[in-house]
């Protein structure tokens, strides 16, 4: 990743109160000033809390020398629109983009075949070009034919005809009947499926976006499509960060598969699925194939994500690791409290009731039902001095929350489990001995880094970036080795989860070692100022941004490329 050795200028900027750039606002008059970076989000920052939103807030807050806009993609205008983070003043606008047909029905539906301004032969040739472009993308990974059609038929500044008007022509239907049988859809279903796809494309591509020197999408999918198109339109740069693997997660959700299972570029061709599922799998997979080549750089949270993304079509030569991070000083008080708790444990360990904490939404992907089974196993096998605190919203999937309550009741765990709902996690961190994360899918969880900064070990599932975060040995620049700070288990293995919890809390020396390593790993490898300097340097390199808003560039030392 990119790291400033001594980011003095930026540290000075962080200490100054921004006073020049106006407060963040959605420009009600439709005017959006040029910015250094337009961050492209799907239904998250600044209107929904979560790990990705937290990272984006860190980026804009810790890079005060850059100006930002937020392009917020969501379903419709009824979606949440309250700023939950208090965006800093260097975020100068929020530009909403709505995917729902209802939000742009008039513009999309108002056109007809005559708006193409073409003869029947020209319409037939255009239909062939469209299917040829889709074939070139899916079979040869060639993107330019489709970009040419977007420039001609979607881009508000360059289009010479509305490409979506082709849907209502006989020539399109004739081409569709010949070119799309491999999806095993009826002609009518093929039409409505492609209409849905073109409607979504219009929602993302049909308007001119505000100008930025870098468009930074925080997922593939629609955010990447918009970011790549806007960068092409303004002749600027597109940067992609994959906090998690969008194609894998959307496909697994569609098929109701284990979220830890991998997906490859060819799976939509070979999986035993319905025709409708195959069409959506192809849409998401090929959207990734289309957008990856436009990225100047693609950042991932951990090394193995690059390996998995390569099976989905990413260009590994453009890939770098930029992990999440913490401001470790914010956890000093909690860390001191945990050190005192460990001293008390040494003196009164036999009477200690171990406080385990689950910090996540109460939803299926996070695995609380599994953890309740593990708690029951521990209690029945001689570890009654345990209490599980459940922190996180319970309203997202009500039926799953009710299933958890029913399981607590059926297993008789009322005295061993407390569900708190949404709370300020950081205020409570020093109360917990062990973080337990039974999730089926993670990127690089912020909550684990927070626990590590407070000196709390973790027992979690071996998914996403968890192995690099807590399991693998890490090596400092001066040759020291920092060991693991917890245990990893197979997602869904409740027996193994119980055994690993018992291994940590049943061995005080091991527990103390994990607690010390947790804090050290954050101190050595996940410091906020280093990671934010990486983003700053990436923005300046990718976007050819040289001015520092009056800061002295001589204060910046050389940038070094290091392995993560």
Backbone torsions as a table, in degrees:
resi	resn	phi	psi	omega
1	UNK	NA	168.1	179.4
2	UNK	-90.2	132.5	-178.0
3	UNK	-140.6	130.6	168.9
4	UNK	-76.9	133.0	177.9
5	UNK	-70.4	-43.4	179.5
6	UNK	-139.7	87.9	-175.8
7	UNK	-80.5	65.6	-173.5
8	UNK	-65.6	-42.9	-176.5
9	UNK	-62.8	-42.1	-178.8
10	UNK	-71.4	-34.6	176.1
11	UNK	-63.5	-37.9	177.1
12	UNK	-63.7	-40.0	179.8
13	UNK	-64.0	-36.5	-179.7
14	UNK	-64.4	-27.6	-177.9
15	UNK	-84.0	-8.6	-178.6
16	UNK	-95.1	147.2	175.5
17	UNK	-84.6	120.3	179.7
18	UNK	-64.0	128.4	-175.3
19	UNK	-132.5	-9.1	-173.1
20	UNK	-93.5	-46.7	-175.0
21	UNK	-80.6	133.8	-176.5
22	UNK	-67.2	162.2	179.8
23	UNK	-60.2	153.9	178.7
24	UNK	-62.1	139.6	178.0
25	UNK	-158.8	149.7	170.9
26	UNK	-81.0	116.6	-170.7
27	UNK	-67.8	100.4	-173.7
28	UNK	-64.2	-27.1	-179.0
29	UNK	-85.5	2.3	178.8
30	UNK	82.7	11.3	178.4
31	UNK	-102.9	127.9	179.1
32	UNK	-127.8	116.2	-178.2
33	UNK	-72.9	156.8	176.5
34	UNK	-61.5	143.1	179.5
35	UNK	-131.9	165.9	174.9
36	UNK	-69.8	-46.7	-174.1
37	UNK	-133.9	127.6	169.1
38	UNK	-103.8	114.1	178.9
39	UNK	-88.9	125.2	-175.0
40	UNK	-105.3	118.3	-173.9
41	UNK	-121.4	150.7	171.8
42	UNK	-110.1	103.3	170.4
43	UNK	57.4	32.3	179.6
44	UNK	-127.7	-109.6	-174.8
45	UNK	-61.3	137.7	0.8
46	UNK	-100.3	16.7	-168.7
47	UNK	-101.4	-10.3	177.0
48	UNK	-132.5	138.0	177.2
49	UNK	-78.5	151.4	177.5
50	UNK	160.1	175.9	-176.2
51	UNK	-63.1	-44.5	-179.6
52	UNK	-65.4	-42.9	177.8
53	UNK	-60.1	-40.6	180.0
54	UNK	-62.5	-40.8	179.1
55	UNK	-64.7	-44.4	-179.9
56	UNK	-63.3	-39.9	177.4
57	UNK	-63.0	-38.8	175.1
58	UNK	-61.2	-42.3	-177.8
59	UNK	-61.2	-49.4	-176.3
60	UNK	-72.1	-30.6	-178.7
61	UNK	-76.1	-38.5	-174.3
62	UNK	-92.5	6.9	174.3
63	UNK	-127.1	64.9	-173.9
64	UNK	-70.4	-12.0	180.0
65	UNK	-82.5	-0.6	178.8
66	UNK	-118.2	149.6	174.2
67	UNK	-100.6	145.9	-174.2
68	UNK	-130.2	150.1	161.8
69	UNK	-123.5	156.3	177.0
70	UNK	-116.3	120.6	170.7
71	UNK	-97.9	109.6	-171.0
72	UNK	-105.1	106.8	179.4
73	UNK	-90.7	125.6	178.1
74	UNK	-146.6	176.6	-172.1
75	UNK	-71.2	-51.8	-178.2
76	UNK	-153.9	-178.7	-174.8
77	UNK	-74.6	-5.6	175.6
78	UNK	-85.5	-6.3	-179.2
79	UNK	-66.7	158.6	178.7
80	UNK	-54.2	141.6	179.8
81	UNK	-142.8	28.6	174.7
82	UNK	-98.2	129.7	178.4
83	UNK	-68.6	110.8	-177.6
84	UNK	-91.4	-4.6	-173.5
85	UNK	-113.6	-18.1	-173.2
86	UNK	69.7	69.5	-174.8
87	UNK	-58.9	141.0	178.9
88	UNK	-70.1	167.2	-173.2
89	UNK	-69.7	-16.6	177.7
90	UNK	-80.2	-2.0	166.4
91	UNK	-91.6	108.5	-167.6
92	UNK	-99.7	-11.8	174.8
93	UNK	-160.9	160.0	170.1
94	UNK	-125.7	124.5	-177.8
95	UNK	-112.3	110.5	179.6
96	UNK	-78.4	147.4	172.7
97	UNK	-133.2	125.1	-176.2
98	UNK	-107.4	132.9	-177.9
99	UNK	-86.7	-26.6	-172.6
100	UNK	-62.8	137.2	175.1
101	UNK	-56.1	-33.5	-177.7
102	UNK	-62.3	-26.0	-178.0
103	UNK	-79.7	-19.9	-178.6
104	UNK	-137.1	26.5	-176.2
105	UNK	-57.9	-43.3	-175.4
106	UNK	-61.7	-49.6	-177.5
107	UNK	-64.6	-39.9	-176.2
108	UNK	-72.6	-38.8	-173.7
109	UNK	-89.8	-14.2	-173.6
110	UNK	-72.1	-21.7	-175.7
111	UNK	-81.8	157.3	176.4
112	UNK	-139.1	179.1	-176.5
113	UNK	-58.0	-34.0	-177.9
114	UNK	-65.9	-23.9	179.1
115	UNK	-69.5	-15.4	175.2
116	UNK	-70.7	-28.3	-178.5
117	UNK	65.1	36.6	-174.6
118	UNK	-126.9	154.4	171.6
119	UNK	-76.7	163.9	175.6
120	UNK	-53.6	-39.9	179.8
121	UNK	-65.3	-38.6	179.0
122	UNK	-69.4	-36.4	176.4
123	UNK	-65.6	-40.3	177.5
124	UNK	-62.8	-41.0	178.8
125	UNK	-65.9	-37.8	178.6
126	UNK	-66.3	-41.3	177.5
127	UNK	-60.9	-42.2	176.8
128	UNK	-62.8	-40.8	177.9
129	UNK	-60.6	-41.1	-179.7
130	UNK	-62.0	-49.1	-179.0
131	UNK	-70.5	-32.8	174.6
132	UNK	-62.9	-40.3	-179.7
133	UNK	-66.3	-41.2	177.4
134	UNK	-64.5	-39.6	178.0
135	UNK	-66.0	-42.7	179.6
136	UNK	-60.8	-37.2	178.3
137	UNK	-69.6	-48.6	-172.8
138	UNK	-74.6	-30.1	-175.1
139	UNK	-100.6	-29.4	-175.1
140	UNK	-125.9	2.1	-177.6
141	UNK	57.5	31.5	176.4
142	UNK	-90.4	124.7	-173.7
143	UNK	-103.9	-22.3	-171.4
144	UNK	-64.2	-39.2	178.1
145	UNK	-57.4	-38.3	179.7
146	UNK	-73.9	-37.3	175.9
147	UNK	-61.1	-39.0	179.4
148	UNK	-61.4	-40.3	178.0
149	UNK	-67.9	-36.7	176.8
150	UNK	-63.9	-43.7	178.4
151	UNK	-61.1	-41.6	-176.9
152	UNK	-76.8	-35.9	-166.7
153	UNK	-119.5	-7.6	179.9
154	UNK	-124.4	-47.0	-174.4
155	UNK	-56.4	121.1	-174.2
156	UNK	-61.6	-27.6	-177.3
157	UNK	-87.5	-24.1	-172.0
158	UNK	-119.2	-9.5	-172.2
159	UNK	-69.6	141.9	178.0
160	UNK	-109.7	-6.3	175.7
161	UNK	-160.6	155.3	176.7
162	UNK	-85.6	105.0	-174.2
163	UNK	-58.2	-34.8	-176.8
164	UNK	-67.1	-17.2	175.7
165	UNK	-65.5	-18.7	178.2
166	UNK	-62.1	-25.0	-178.2
167	UNK	-56.5	-33.7	-174.6
168	UNK	-89.2	17.6	-175.8
169	UNK	-108.2	152.2	174.8
170	UNK	-62.4	-37.2	-177.2
171	UNK	-63.0	-37.4	177.6
172	UNK	-65.9	-45.4	-178.5
173	UNK	-63.7	-37.7	177.6
174	UNK	-65.0	-42.8	178.1
175	UNK	-66.0	-39.0	-179.9
176	UNK	-61.1	-41.6	-177.8
177	UNK	-65.5	-26.3	-178.6
178	UNK	-91.6	-37.4	-167.9
179	UNK	-95.2	-14.7	-172.3
180	UNK	-115.2	15.7	-176.8
181	UNK	-66.2	-20.0	-176.0
182	UNK	-66.1	-16.5	177.1
183	UNK	-79.5	-9.4	-178.9
184	UNK	62.3	24.0	174.9
185	UNK	-94.6	151.6	171.0
186	UNK	-65.4	164.3	179.6
187	UNK	-60.3	-42.1	179.7
188	UNK	-64.0	-44.9	179.8
189	UNK	-65.9	-36.9	176.7
190	UNK	-61.4	-42.5	179.6
191	UNK	-61.5	-50.1	-176.0
192	UNK	-68.2	-31.9	176.5
193	UNK	-65.5	-47.6	179.0
194	UNK	-67.1	-33.2	175.3
195	UNK	-62.1	-43.0	176.3
196	UNK	-59.0	-45.7	-178.7
197	UNK	-62.8	-43.5	-179.3
198	UNK	-69.2	-31.9	175.4
199	UNK	-63.8	-43.7	177.7
200	UNK	-65.6	-40.3	177.9
201	UNK	-62.5	-41.1	178.4
202	UNK	-62.7	-42.0	-179.9
203	UNK	-59.4	-36.9	-176.3
204	UNK	-85.8	-36.1	-169.6
205	UNK	-105.8	-10.4	-168.8
206	UNK	-77.9	-17.3	179.7
207	UNK	-112.4	152.4	173.8
208	UNK	-79.3	127.7	179.4
209	UNK	-84.6	153.9	173.4
210	UNK	-56.6	152.9	-175.6
211	UNK	-81.7	136.1	173.6
212	UNK	-139.8	153.7	177.5
213	UNK	-77.7	-24.5	174.0
214	UNK	-137.9	132.3	169.6
215	UNK	-103.9	115.1	-172.9
216	UNK	-110.8	100.0	177.6
217	UNK	-86.1	139.1	-178.2
218	UNK	-106.6	23.8	170.0
219	UNK	-169.4	158.0	166.4
220	UNK	-73.6	-163.1	-176.1
221	UNK	80.0	-144.5	-172.7
222	UNK	-65.8	-34.1	178.9
223	UNK	-63.0	-42.6	178.4
224	UNK	-68.3	-40.3	179.1
225	UNK	-60.1	-45.1	179.0
226	UNK	-66.2	-46.0	-178.2
227	UNK	-62.0	-43.3	179.6
228	UNK	-65.0	-41.3	-179.0
229	UNK	-68.6	-41.2	180.0
230	UNK	-65.3	-40.8	177.9
231	UNK	-64.2	-39.9	177.1
232	UNK	-64.4	-42.4	-177.4
233	UNK	-63.1	-40.6	-176.0
234	UNK	-97.9	2.3	-178.4
235	UNK	56.7	45.6	176.3
236	UNK	-121.2	-150.4	-169.9
237	UNK	-121.5	150.6	178.7
238	UNK	-117.3	126.6	178.3
239	UNK	-120.3	136.2	-179.0
240	UNK	-120.9	131.9	169.5
241	UNK	-117.2	124.3	176.2
242	UNK	-104.1	97.0	176.3
243	UNK	-67.0	-33.8	173.1
244	UNK	-144.1	177.1	-176.2
245	UNK	-96.2	102.4	-172.7
246	UNK	-57.3	-47.4	-176.7
247	UNK	-62.7	-47.5	178.3
248	UNK	-56.8	-47.5	-173.6
249	UNK	-70.7	-39.5	179.3
250	UNK	-69.1	-39.0	179.0
251	UNK	-67.5	-45.3	179.4
252	UNK	-62.8	-36.9	176.6
253	UNK	-65.9	-45.2	178.7
254	UNK	-57.2	-42.6	-174.8
255	UNK	-92.3	1.7	-179.2
256	UNK	56.2	42.9	178.9
257	UNK	-94.6	164.5	170.5
258	UNK	-55.6	125.3	-173.8
259	UNK	-70.1	-11.3	177.9
260	UNK	-83.9	-9.5	-177.5
261	UNK	-75.5	144.3	-178.7
262	UNK	-84.5	163.6	178.2
263	UNK	-133.6	145.2	176.5
264	UNK	-121.1	170.4	-178.1
265	UNK	-62.1	-25.7	-174.5
266	UNK	-94.6	-4.4	-171.4
267	UNK	-65.8	-30.5	-179.9
268	UNK	-67.2	-18.2	177.9
269	UNK	-84.9	-26.7	-167.8
270	UNK	-113.8	-21.0	-177.6
271	UNK	-66.1	147.8	175.8
272	UNK	-84.7	89.4	-175.3
273	UNK	-134.6	171.0	176.8
274	UNK	-72.6	159.4	177.2
275	UNK	-57.3	-39.1	179.1
276	UNK	-64.2	-42.9	178.0
277	UNK	-63.5	-40.3	179.6
278	UNK	-62.4	-39.6	-179.8
279	UNK	-63.7	-43.6	179.8
280	UNK	-70.4	-36.6	174.7
281	UNK	-59.7	-43.0	179.0
282	UNK	-64.2	-41.6	179.7
283	UNK	-57.4	-50.7	-177.2
284	UNK	-69.4	-41.4	-178.1
285	UNK	-65.7	-47.4	-177.3
286	UNK	-71.9	-24.6	173.7
287	UNK	-63.8	-38.8	174.7
288	UNK	-63.8	-45.8	177.4
289	UNK	-57.8	-35.4	-177.9
290	UNK	-73.3	-38.1	-172.5
291	UNK	-87.9	-34.1	-176.5
292	UNK	-51.5	-45.2	-176.7
293	UNK	-63.8	-21.7	-178.7
294	UNK	-77.5	-18.3	-175.1
295	UNK	-73.6	132.3	173.4
296	UNK	-72.7	-30.7	180.0
297	UNK	-156.3	148.3	177.7
298	UNK	-128.3	123.0	-178.8
299	UNK	-105.3	143.1	177.6
300	UNK	-127.0	159.3	-175.3
301	UNK	-82.8	-22.1	-175.5
302	UNK	-155.8	155.6	-170.9
303	UNK	-61.2	-40.9	-175.6
304	UNK	-68.5	-19.0	175.2
305	UNK	-63.4	-34.2	178.8
306	UNK	-65.4	-41.4	178.8
307	UNK	-60.7	-45.2	-179.4
308	UNK	-69.9	-38.5	179.3
309	UNK	-65.6	-30.1	178.2
310	UNK	-61.2	-32.0	178.0
311	UNK	-73.5	-10.2	176.7
312	UNK	-106.2	3.1	172.9
313	UNK	107.9	3.1	179.5
314	UNK	-66.9	157.8	177.2
315	UNK	-94.6	104.5	-174.7
316	UNK	-66.4	-20.0	177.3
317	UNK	-70.3	-17.8	177.7
318	UNK	-99.2	-1.0	-170.2
319	UNK	-92.5	135.4	173.7
320	UNK	-135.3	158.4	178.5
321	UNK	-98.4	123.6	171.6
322	UNK	-131.1	100.0	-174.1
323	UNK	-76.1	172.4	169.9
324	UNK	-74.1	172.7	-173.1
325	UNK	-157.4	169.7	178.7
326	UNK	-130.9	151.7	164.3
327	UNK	-87.0	97.6	-167.5
328	UNK	-64.0	-29.3	-179.0
329	UNK	-63.5	-24.7	178.8
330	UNK	-67.0	-13.4	-177.3
331	UNK	-111.0	9.8	-176.8
332	UNK	-59.8	-44.2	-179.4
333	UNK	-64.4	-41.3	179.3
334	UNK	-66.3	-37.6	179.2
335	UNK	-65.5	-43.3	177.7
336	UNK	-62.2	-38.7	178.1
337	UNK	-64.7	-37.3	178.2
338	UNK	-69.7	-35.3	175.3
339	UNK	-62.4	-41.6	177.4
340	UNK	-64.8	-37.8	178.5
341	UNK	-65.0	-36.4	177.9
342	UNK	-67.0	-38.6	176.3
343	UNK	-61.9	-42.2	177.5
344	UNK	-63.7	-38.0	178.6
345	UNK	-62.2	-40.1	179.0
346	UNK	-62.4	-34.6	-176.1
347	UNK	-86.8	-32.3	-173.5
348	UNK	-129.8	33.6	-172.3
349	UNK	-61.4	-34.4	-175.6
350	UNK	-64.5	-27.6	-178.2
351	UNK	-100.3	7.8	-172.8
352	UNK	-78.3	133.2	170.1
353	UNK	-96.0	115.9	-175.1
354	UNK	-73.7	128.1	-179.9
355	UNK	-99.1	106.8	176.5
356	UNK	-95.4	147.6	-179.9
357	UNK	-133.4	133.4	171.2
358	UNK	-106.7	122.4	-178.8
359	UNK	-124.0	100.0	-178.0
360	UNK	-177.3	167.9	170.4
361	UNK	-63.3	147.2	176.0
362	UNK	-88.4	83.8	-177.8
363	UNK	-140.4	159.7	-174.3
364	UNK	-55.3	-40.5	-174.3
365	UNK	-63.6	-20.2	-177.0
366	UNK	-92.2	-11.6	165.2
367	UNK	77.8	27.2	-179.0
368	UNK	-63.4	-36.6	177.9
369	UNK	-57.7	-40.1	176.7
370	UNK	-61.5	-44.9	-177.4
371	UNK	-63.9	-35.7	176.8
372	UNK	-62.8	-38.4	175.8
373	UNK	-63.6	-40.5	178.3
374	UNK	-64.9	-38.7	176.7
375	UNK	-61.4	-39.9	178.8
376	UNK	-65.0	-41.5	177.8
377	UNK	-60.9	-45.9	-179.5
378	UNK	-61.9	-44.7	-179.1
379	UNK	-62.7	-40.5	-177.7
380	UNK	-75.9	-13.4	-177.7
381	UNK	-116.2	36.2	166.9
382	UNK	92.3	15.2	176.5
383	UNK	-122.8	69.6	-178.3
384	UNK	-78.0	-19.4	-175.9
385	UNK	-84.4	61.9	-179.6
386	UNK	-132.8	143.4	171.5
387	UNK	-140.8	130.8	-179.3
388	UNK	-103.3	123.4	174.5
389	UNK	-100.8	126.1	-178.4
390	UNK	-106.4	113.4	-178.0
391	UNK	-116.3	124.8	178.2
392	UNK	146.1	158.2	-176.6
393	UNK	-62.0	142.2	-177.5
394	UNK	-110.0	-4.7	-170.1
395	UNK	-92.9	-4.9	-173.2
396	UNK	-69.3	-40.4	176.5
397	UNK	-131.4	85.5	-172.4
398	UNK	-54.9	-38.4	-177.5
399	UNK	-66.7	-31.7	177.6
400	UNK	-71.7	-41.4	176.4
401	UNK	-59.1	-43.5	178.3
402	UNK	-63.4	-36.9	177.4
403	UNK	-64.3	-37.3	177.5
404	UNK	-65.9	-43.9	177.8
405	UNK	-61.3	-41.2	179.4
406	UNK	-64.3	-37.3	-179.6
407	UNK	-70.3	-40.0	175.1
408	UNK	-57.7	-41.6	-180.0
409	UNK	-68.0	-46.4	-176.0
410	UNK	-68.0	-31.3	-179.9
411	UNK	-89.9	-5.4	-179.1
412	UNK	66.4	43.2	-176.1
413	UNK	-100.6	15.5	-174.7
414	UNK	-57.0	-35.8	-178.6
415	UNK	-82.9	-2.4	-175.3
416	UNK	-119.3	-3.9	-177.5
417	UNK	-137.2	132.4	173.4
418	UNK	-126.5	125.4	177.8
419	UNK	-101.2	119.0	-175.2
420	UNK	-97.2	-22.9	-171.7
421	UNK	78.9	-155.2	-177.8
422	UNK	-76.4	124.3	-179.6
423	UNK	-140.3	171.2	171.4
424	UNK	-81.5	102.1	-172.9
425	UNK	-63.4	-43.6	-175.3
426	UNK	-61.2	-34.3	180.0
427	UNK	-63.7	-25.0	-173.2
428	UNK	-105.0	-4.5	-168.3
429	UNK	-55.5	-39.1	-174.5
430	UNK	-68.9	-7.6	-179.3
431	UNK	-83.6	-7.7	-169.7
432	UNK	-112.5	143.1	178.9
433	UNK	-91.5	-31.9	-171.4
434	UNK	-149.6	129.1	171.6
435	UNK	-86.9	132.3	178.6
436	UNK	-121.9	123.5	-174.4
437	UNK	-126.7	95.1	-176.2
438	UNK	-90.3	27.8	-170.0
439	UNK	-68.2	152.9	173.6
440	UNK	-93.8	-9.8	-177.3
441	UNK	-156.9	127.4	175.7
442	UNK	-147.9	158.6	166.9
443	UNK	-95.5	-95.3	173.3
444	UNK	-135.7	90.2	-164.3
445	UNK	-61.9	128.7	175.4
446	UNK	-60.8	-37.7	-176.9
447	UNK	-63.4	-32.8	177.3
448	UNK	-68.6	-42.3	177.1
449	UNK	-62.5	-38.0	177.8
450	UNK	-63.7	-44.9	177.7
451	UNK	-62.3	-42.4	178.8
452	UNK	-61.1	-42.6	180.0
453	UNK	-62.3	-28.3	177.1
454	UNK	-88.2	-0.3	179.4
455	UNK	79.3	35.0	-179.2
456	UNK	-110.2	123.0	176.6
457	UNK	-67.0	166.3	-178.7
458	UNK	-132.1	138.9	162.7
459	UNK	-115.0	117.5	-175.4
460	UNK	-141.5	-179.7	179.0
461	UNK	-89.2	151.9	-176.4
462	UNK	-85.8	72.9	-179.7
463	UNK	-129.7	155.4	175.3
464	UNK	53.2	-132.1	-177.3
465	UNK	-92.9	15.6	-176.7
466	UNK	-63.9	-35.5	-177.8
467	UNK	-64.7	-46.0	178.2
468	UNK	-66.5	-35.2	-175.0
469	UNK	-69.5	-46.4	-174.3
470	UNK	-123.5	-17.5	-170.5
471	UNK	-99.3	-47.9	-174.1
472	UNK	-71.1	147.7	167.4
473	UNK	-66.2	138.2	177.5
474	UNK	-118.4	151.0	-172.2
475	UNK	-122.5	125.9	-179.3
476	UNK	-78.0	166.5	-179.0
477	UNK	-66.7	-22.7	178.7
478	UNK	-96.1	15.1	171.2
479	UNK	91.9	3.5	178.4
480	UNK	-81.8	151.3	177.6
481	UNK	-107.3	131.4	176.4
482	UNK	-112.2	119.7	-175.7
483	UNK	-78.3	-176.0	-175.3
484	UNK	-70.7	164.4	179.9
485	UNK	-127.3	27.6	178.4
486	UNK	169.5	-167.0	-177.3
487	UNK	-123.8	149.6	178.0
488	UNK	-120.6	143.6	-179.1
489	UNK	-132.8	165.5	176.0
490	UNK	-71.1	132.6	179.0
491	UNK	-57.8	129.8	178.3
492	UNK	91.2	-8.2	-179.3
493	UNK	-89.4	92.7	-173.6
494	UNK	-70.4	-32.0	177.9
495	UNK	-66.6	-45.5	179.5
496	UNK	-65.0	-37.4	176.9
497	UNK	-60.9	-45.7	179.1
498	UNK	-62.0	-43.5	-179.0
499	UNK	-64.1	-38.0	-178.6
500	UNK	-75.8	-33.5	172.2
501	UNK	-61.8	-45.3	179.7
502	UNK	-62.7	-37.3	-179.9
503	UNK	-63.0	-37.0	-177.6
504	UNK	-77.5	-49.6	-175.5
505	UNK	-79.8	-14.4	179.0
506	UNK	-89.8	-0.1	-178.2
507	UNK	-134.0	99.9	-173.2
508	UNK	-66.6	-33.2	177.5
509	UNK	-65.5	-43.3	178.6
510	UNK	-64.7	-41.1	179.2
511	UNK	-60.5	-46.0	-179.8
512	UNK	-63.6	-38.2	178.4
513	UNK	-64.7	-45.1	178.8
514	UNK	-63.0	-40.5	-179.4
515	UNK	-63.2	-43.2	178.9
516	UNK	-66.2	-42.9	179.8
517	UNK	-63.9	-34.6	-179.2
518	UNK	-58.4	-50.7	179.9
519	UNK	-64.0	-42.4	-177.5
520	UNK	-64.5	-38.1	-179.1
521	UNK	-62.6	-40.7	176.3
522	UNK	-65.9	-43.9	-177.6
523	UNK	-61.0	-38.0	-173.6
524	UNK	-91.5	-28.3	-168.4
525	UNK	-128.7	-14.3	-173.0
526	UNK	-131.8	45.3	180.0
527	UNK	-85.0	133.7	-174.6
528	UNK	-59.3	-44.3	-174.5
529	UNK	-64.5	-32.3	178.6
530	UNK	-72.1	-43.4	-177.9
531	UNK	-68.9	-40.0	178.8
532	UNK	-68.0	-31.7	172.9
533	UNK	-64.5	-34.9	176.2
534	UNK	-60.9	-48.0	178.9
535	UNK	-62.1	-41.4	-179.1
536	UNK	-60.7	-44.2	179.9
537	UNK	-67.5	-38.4	177.2
538	UNK	-61.8	-47.4	178.7
539	UNK	-56.7	-45.4	-176.0
540	UNK	-69.5	-35.3	178.8
541	UNK	-73.2	-50.3	-177.0
542	UNK	-67.1	-39.8	-175.5
543	UNK	-95.6	3.8	-178.7
544	UNK	52.6	47.1	-179.5
545	UNK	-97.3	116.4	-175.8
546	UNK	-111.9	-27.0	-178.1
547	UNK	-77.2	150.9	-176.5
548	UNK	-121.0	29.9	179.0
549	UNK	52.2	42.5	177.1
550	UNK	90.0	-2.5	178.4
551	UNK	-80.8	157.8	-176.7
552	UNK	-87.2	111.0	-178.1
553	UNK	-65.6	-19.7	-179.8
554	UNK	-67.1	-17.3	-179.8
555	UNK	-75.1	-13.3	178.9
556	UNK	-85.3	131.8	175.6
557	UNK	-91.2	-179.5	-176.9
558	UNK	-60.4	150.6	175.8
559	UNK	-98.0	134.7	179.8
560	UNK	-117.8	147.3	176.8
561	UNK	-97.7	120.3	-178.4
562	UNK	-124.1	156.8	176.2
563	UNK	-82.7	145.6	176.2
564	UNK	-101.7	NA	NA
